[in-house]
């Protein structure tokens, strides 16, 4: 038996990309859903949706970076209260950037998260 063509055609699904970006906002509702839900979306559809691998890696890297910055900011509260300012900044950035990148995803553009450590490349 011979398999002629194993490759599946990748579909363009910008609404799933937008959903993946906006699901990061679940952090404000559940606490940890902003990392788990985009991770599940990325892992289940990275091979079938065009651009999902790039967007998924950017989302997971951003969420892990925000988690690390938050953990590092908590002890900094004791040092002159600078941790409070950094936690406020992280909260604002973690709310605005997923919305901005959801709009970019709906237009078919690449995601751009600044302040992100590349854990997954």
Secondary structure, DSSP 4 states (H G I P E B T S, - for coil): ------PPPPB--HHHHHHHHHGGGGHHHHSSHHHHHHHHHHHHHTTTBTTHHHHHHHHHHHHHHHHHHHHHHHHHTTTTTHHHHHHHHHHHHHHHHHHHHHHHHHTTPPP--SS---S--
